[in-house]
Amino acid sequence: MIIVMDRSLCDADLAFCARCSAEVFRKPLGVDRPCITKIIDDGDDEMLTFIIMTDGRTLRIHLTEKTVEGLKLEGWEFLADFDPALIRRGAAKRWRELATMQ
């Protein structure tokens, strides 16, 4: 099973997103969220995969015993190999521009 989540469909900040997604990881087929765009039956009953789209990037997470505990407690961002935007609605872009001003 593959669950596709698109973070651009929600304006929640990263902390709220982490808590919300942790609930999805606890009960993947028992909750509905606005960011879930697709649930695809790939024929693999053993492996559950999450595809998370955020900040112009795509993160693919395979639920294993090793990752599932961290996902339940921390949310998805602890597995990202990039720093996801903390604040949505364009604020992150404004902060980056301000940081370059001297």
TORFI-189862 format. One record per atom (N, C-alpha, C): x, y, z; residue in three letters. Coordinates in steps of 0.001 Angstrom, whole numbers, plus 500000, padded with zeros to 6 digits. Example, Ala and Ser with C-alpha at 12.3 -4.5 7.8 and 13.67 -1.06 7.14 Angstrom:
// TORFI-189862
513190494310507800ALA 512300495500507800ALA 513200496700507800ALA 512850497750507080SER 513670498940507140SER 512900500030507870SER 
END
This chain:
// TORFI-189862
500854498836500000MET 500000500000500000MET 500905501234500000MET 500505502220499214ILE 501223503484499144ILE 500249504599499506ILE 500643505448500453ILE 499834506589500850ILE 500592507846500446ILE 499949508689499638VAL 500578509910499131VAL 500036511098499920VAL 500969511893500480MET 500609513076501252MET 501244514299500591MET 500468515364500430ASP 500954516604499825ASP 500818517715500851ASP 501943518127501411ARG 501932519116502483ARG 501465520486501999ARG 501546520747500707SER 501121522056500202SER 499613522257500313SER 498872521213500619LEU 497425521328500754LEU 496990521765502145LEU 497955521980503027CYS 497660522373504403CYS 498608523493504810CYS 498094524516505474ASP 498923525631505925ASP 499456525448507340ASP 499321524265507901ALA 499811524031509262ALA 501328524168509316ALA 501822524675510446ASP 503271524764510600ASP 503855523374510824ASP 505166523273510795LEU 505834521973510844LEU 505539521205512135LEU 505469521908513261ALA 505204521223514535ALA 503824520565514523ALA 502822521287514034PHE 501484520698513951PHE 501470519555512946PHE 502161519739511805CYS 502233518702510778CYS 502851517420511348CYS 503874517572512176ALA 504522516403512780ALA 503549515643513673ALA 502794516360514493ARG 501815515704515373ARG 500696515059514567ARG 500219515766513566CYS 499125515255512737CYS 499570514007511975CYS 500757514069511371SER 501237512923510591SER 501552511733511489SER 501973511994512727ALA 502243510885513646ALA 500988510055513867ALA 499839510701513899GLU 498576509967514048GLU 498299509119512808GLU 498637509644511642VAL 498461508875510406VAL 499358507642510431VAL 500597507785510907PHE 501507506648510957PHE 501052505611511983PHE 500403506059513067ARG 499880505121514064ARG 498731504287513495ARG 497837504942512740LYS 496645504281512188LYS 496524504658510711LYS 497393504125509847PRO 497458504595508458PRO 496158504491507670PRO 495348503511507944LEU 494105503383507184LEU 492891503779508010LEU 493135504339509195GLY 492028504683510073GLY 491799506171510238GLY 492581507010509548VAL 492385508455509661VAL 492365509063508261VAL 491713510211508166ASP 491667510933506907ASP 492164512346507167ASP 493032512822506319ARG 493591514157506441ARG 493512514849505086ARG 493413516182505067PRO 493339516890503787PRO 494597516714502938PRO 495727516409503557CYS 496978516264502805CYS 497088514904502106CYS 496259513946502475ILE 496308512628501832ILE 495577512728500497ILE 496340512586499416THR 495753512755498086THR 495454511433497405THR 496194510383497761LYS 495974509086497120LYS 496305507960498084LYS 495583506880497943ILE 495933505612498578ILE 495954504599497447ILE 497123504038497204ILE 497330503165496055ILE 497580501740496543ILE 496809500812496037ASP 497045499404496339ASP 498073498887495342ASP 499304498704495818ASP 500382498237494942ASP 500535496719494984ASP 499627496045495690GLY 499669494591495760GLY 500603494053496820GLY 501341494920497499ASP 502279494492498536ASP 501605494648499894ASP 501127493546500449ASP 500459493584501745ASP 501442493658502910ASP 502712493422502643GLU 503732493404503690GLU 504316494797503972GLU 504442495627502934MET 505147496903503066MET 504190498071502852MET 504211499015503786LEU 503443500242503653LEU 504428501365503357LEU 504139502137502322THR 505026503221501899THR 504270504536501941THR 504938505566502452PHE 504400506917502432PHE 505233507741501473PHE 504570508503500619ILE 505238509471499758ILE 504756510834500228ILE 505706511659500689ILE 505363512982501219ILE 505975514028500298ILE 505119514883499754MET 505574515964498890MET 505530517260499686MET 506684517953499733THR 506777519212500464THR 507954520022499946THR 507806521307499915ASP 508892522224499559ASP 509539521879498219ASP 508756521407497271GLY 509284521046495964GLY 510101519765495965GLY 510006518998497014ARG 510742517732497133ARG 509784516599497424ARG 510262515389497199THR 509467514200497481THR 510257513283498392THR 509645512904499492LEU 510270512015500465LEU 509502510698500449LEU 510210509595500265ARG 509593508270500250ARG 510029507545501526ARG 509049507094502297ILE 509312506414503564ILE 508684505030503513ILE 509485504013503724HIS 508981502647503846HIS 508860502346505332HIS 507683501943505762LEU 507509501629507173LEU 508154500290507484LEU 509140500343508343THR 509801499148508851THR 509741499226510370THR 510156498175511035GLU 510180498225512499GLU 511078499353512985GLU 512146499607512247LYS 513100500649512641LYS 512501502048512510LYS 511751502307511443THR 511222503655511221THR 509881503906511893THR 509104502884512110VAL 507741503095512588VAL 507704503744513970VAL 508570503380514875GLU 508559503976516212GLU 508914505456516159GLU 509937505800515392GLY 510311507206515254GLY 509218508026514595GLY 508569507462513598LEU 507488508171512918LEU 506313508411513849LEU 506012507451514687LYS 504909507609515630LYS 505202508709516646LYS 506459508808517067LEU 506829509775518098LEU 507216511134517530LEU 507916511154516402GLU 508511512379515894GLU 507797512968514690GLU 507085512161513934GLY 506556512631512663GLY 507567512354511556GLY 507238512714510344TRP 508030512342509179TRP 509332513115509035TRP 509419514331509547GLU 510559515195509234GLU 511893514677509771GLU 511890513766510742PHE 513158513255511247PHE 513853512359510225PHE 513134511892509216LEU 513734511075508167LEU 514114511883506923LEU 513739513148506883ALA 514025513974505699ALA 515519514290505627ALA 516059514285504403ASP 517464514646504212ASP 517593516123503838ASP 516578516918504222PHE 516569518363504006PHE 515797518978505163PHE 515885520280505306ASP 515147520969506362ASP 513813521459505818ASP 512720520813506188PRO 511411521255505702PRO 511077522644506239PRO 510289523376505493ALA 509878524712505921ALA 509100524621507237ALA 509452525489508171LEU 508765525502509455LEU 507408526173509354LEU 507344527223508535ILE 506128528017508436ILE 505676528024506983ILE 504402527877506767ARG 503821527869505428ARG 503349529275505061ARG 502731529444503936ARG 502118530678503449ARG 503122531739503051ARG 504309531366502594GLY 505258532322502055GLY 506190532955503068GLY 505991532711504336ALA 506828533348505355ALA 508282532895505256ALA 508518531644504938ALA 509889531139504860ALA 510686531888503800ALA 510054532210502672LYS 510740532959501612LYS 511125534349502110LYS 510220535009502801ARG 510522536345503332ARG 511666536296504333ARG 511723535280505197TRP 512809535160506172TRP 514151534952505476TRP 514171534129504415ARG 515414533917503679ARG 515896535212503028ARG 514978536014502485GLU 515353537296501880GLU 515895538255502923GLU 515277538297504085LEU 515765539158505158LEU 517159538733505635LEU 517414537448505644ALA 518715536953506102ALA 519839537381505177ALA 519544537625503903THR 520591538027502965THR 520838539530502970THR 519960540299503615MET 520130541748503672MET 521229542091504670MET 522009543065504337GLN 523106543465505238GLN 522886544859505758GLN 
END
